[in-house]
Each structure stands twice: as structure tokens, then as C-alpha cells.
Amino acid sequence: MVTRGSYELFYWPSIQGRGEFVRLALEAAGAPYVDVARLPAEQGGGVKVLTALLAETSGGGPFFAPPLLRQGTVTLSQTGAILQYLGPRLGLCPEDEASRVKANHLQLTVSDFLVEVHDAHHPIASSLYYDDQKPEASRRADLFVTNRIPKYLGYFERVLESNAAAGGRHAVGAALSYVDLSFFQLMSGVGYAFPRALARMTGKLPLLVALHESVAAVPAVAAYLASPRRIPFNEHGIFRHYPELDP
């Protein structure tokens, strides 16, 4: 049964980051939600509300890091857990257990990739500025571009190819799922951060390229991407474009 109750999303207000995977699911499903930290403080929003929720010990807390999703008495953290919860409620995951488990393991692999994307520009520590670790980042990014991007995107391409039920058009099942939306976000992010590297390998990723285009054309997604609700990529999030790291 599809449930579209009101949701509250708590994430940093100036970056896409891991919260964007949740935003895309909510937007694609047309689910009513509030992006709480982006609201003015006088409307109950702001970063202080987010950090206060992280520290709460009631409702399943304390929580380690955003994104957080709250619906009624349920509060969840971790992108994969949130999407596992939302998927069947928003009609963004097949209802059978095998498909739900597959969607979850694919989303966790997406999360693994995000760690490596981040570490390409911050290989020593998140607490240091990029300028404090440029030599290490250069070496890490070279290995990331050469080995890890092809490994992950090649795997996701094979996932699409293997889903005969959808003829390569979807990752899980025969309709749009939250995994498809996550693959879209990965392709968008890599295209922003490493456009030259991605351009060199798109010939080997026809299904991912086609999926990226088809997801962007979904009316609800297209409307979101064209709206101010979609925060532009910038050099404060996970996907950052430093030309020297993408020769």
C-alpha cells in the first residue's frame, strides 16, 4: 500500500550531499515533505533544529549524522535506511521481499561509492581544507578516476543489463525505483565533478546514460530539477569539481 503522509527531512541547507537521494525519492513520488533546515528560524527551521535533533535520545536517537527523516513518531537516519523505509510507501520499490532486499543492497553500494567520491578530494581528513591536502588528493583522484569510477559505474551498468524484467531500463523490477533515482544522482554528480573522466567512459555505459536521461524526463523529477528546491552542485558537498583532479 502506498502511503504519502507528510514527511520532515533534516539535512544541511546549502548542499545536495546524501540528503539529495532522499529529496529525489520524495519529489519523484510527489510526497508532501518539509526540508526543515532550509526554512527560516522563525518558521521552525535552520541548522540549529537539525543539530538539536541529532542529539535527541528519544524517538530512536541519538543520531550520528544527517540526513534524518521524520514521519509522525518514526525518525530514521542513514540514507539507505531512509530509502528502504520510503521505497514501498512511495511506490518506489517492488513489493516482493527479494526485490526490496536487492534494492537495499544496491543502495548500500551507492553509499560505498559516495565515500570514495568524497575521499578523492579529502583523502586525509574531512576536518582539513582541500588546500591542506592537495598533493594527496591529486594522487587519490588519479587512482579514483582510473580504477574506482569504472569499477562502480561498470557494476551499475551490469545491474541494469541483468534486469531482464525491465529490458535494462530499471535497476530493480519493471518500474521506476529509488535505486534508479540514486543512479541518476550518481551520474549527475560524477558528470559535475569529473566531466572529462565520465566523457571518456560513457561509450561503455549506454544503459546508465539512457537511465539518466529517462529519469530526468520524469515529469515530477523534471519539475524538481528546474525548481529552486534543487540545490546546485557546489564545492562544499560530496561531488566537487576541481579541474586539476579531472585532467
C-alpha positions, 0 to 999 in steps of 0.5 A, spaced: 500 500 500 502 506 498 502 511 503 504 519 502 503 522 509 507 528 510 514 527 511 520 532 515 527 531 512 533 534 516 539 535 512 544 541 511 541 547 507 546 549 502 548 542 499 545 536 495 550 531 499 546 524 501 540 528 503 539 529 495 537 521 494 532 522 499 529 529 496 529 525 489 525 519 492 520 524 495 519 529 489 519 523 484 513 520 488 510 527 489 510 526 497 508 532 501 515 533 505 518 539 509 526 540 508 526 543 515 533 546 515 532 550 509 526 554 512 527 560 516 528 560 524 522 563 525 518 558 521 521 552 525 527 551 521 535 552 520 541 548 522 540 549 529 533 544 529 537 539 525 543 539 530 538 539 536 535 533 533 541 529 532 542 529 539 535 527 541 535 520 545 528 519 544 524 517 538 530 512 536 536 517 537 541 519 538 543 520 531 550 520 528 549 524 522 544 527 517 540 526 513 534 524 518 527 523 516 521 524 520 514 521 519 509 522 525 513 518 531 518 514 526 525 518 525 530 514 521 537 516 519 542 513 514 540 514 507 539 507 505 535 506 511 531 512 509 530 509 502 528 502 504 523 505 509 520 510 503 521 505 497 514 501 498 510 507 501 512 511 495 511 506 490 518 506 489 520 499 490 517 492 488 513 489 493 516 482 493 521 481 499 527 479 494 526 485 490 526 490 496 532 486 499 536 487 492 534 494 492 537 495 499 543 492 497 544 496 491 543 502 495 548 500 500 553 500 494 551 507 492 553 509 499 560 505 498 561 509 492 559 516 495 565 515 500 570 514 495 567 520 491 568 524 497 575 521 499 578 523 492 578 530 494 579 529 502 583 523 502 586 525 509 581 528 513 574 531 512 576 536 518 582 539 513 581 544 507 582 541 500 588 546 500 591 542 506 591 536 502 592 537 495 598 533 493 594 527 496 588 528 493 591 529 486 594 522 487 587 519 490 583 522 484 588 519 479 587 512 482 579 514 483 578 516 476 582 510 473 580 504 477 574 506 482 569 510 477 569 504 472 569 499 477 562 502 480 559 505 474 561 498 470 557 494 476 551 499 475 551 498 468 551 490 469 545 491 474 541 494 469 543 489 463 541 483 468 534 486 469 531 482 464 524 484 467 525 491 465 529 490 458 535 494 462 531 500 463 530 499 471 535 497 476 530 493 480 523 490 477 519 493 471 518 500 474 521 506 476 525 505 483 529 509 488 535 505 486 534 508 479 533 515 482 540 514 486 543 512 479 541 518 476 544 522 482 550 518 481 551 520 474 549 527 475 554 528 480 560 524 477 558 528 470 559 535 475 565 533 478 569 529 473 566 531 466 572 529 462 573 522 466 565 520 465 566 523 457 571 518 456 567 512 459 560 513 457 561 509 450 561 503 455 555 505 459 549 506 454 544 503 459 546 508 465 546 514 460 539 512 457 537 511 465 539 518 466 536 521 461 529 517 462 529 519 469 530 526 468 524 526 463 520 524 469 515 529 469 515 530 477 523 529 477 523 534 471 519 539 475 524 538 481 530 539 477 528 546 474 525 548 481 529 552 486 528 546 491 534 543 487 540 545 490 546 546 485 552 542 485 557 546 489 564 545 492 562 544 499 558 537 498 560 530 496 561 531 488 566 537 487 569 539 481 576 541 481 579 541 474 586 539 476 583 532 479 579 531 472 585 532 467 
